[in-house]
Amino acid sequence: MNHENIELSTLSKSFEFEKVCRTIDELSVTDARETAKAFCKLYYKQQEVVGSLGLKPISESLKDDGEQ
C-alpha cells in the first residue's frame, strides 16, 4: 500500500502526517518493526472494541454491502 494514494482532507491532518513521517524516517529497522506490530495490534483491538459495542467492523460492513 502506498501512502501517497491516500488523501487527507484537512491541512492540519496533512501537517501532522508529515511530522510523523519525519519521525518514522529516523527509526531503526527494529523500531520500525515494533511500531508496525503495535499498530497492527491496535487495529485488532479496535475491531474487538467495536464488536463489543454491537457494531460491525468496517471490513464486515463492506462485505455485506457487496453481497446485496
C-alpha positions, 0 to 999 in steps of 0.5 A: 500500500502506498501512502501517497494514494491516500488523501487527507482532507484537512491541512492540519491532518496533512501537517501532522502526517508529515511530522510523523513521517519525519519521525518514522524516517529516523527509526531503526529497522527494529523500531520500525518493526515494533511500531508496525506490530503495535499498530497492527495490534491496535487495529485488532483491538479496535475491531474487538472494541467495536464488536463489543459495542454491537457494531460491525467492523468496517471490513464486515460492513463492506462485505455485506454491502457487496453481497446485496 
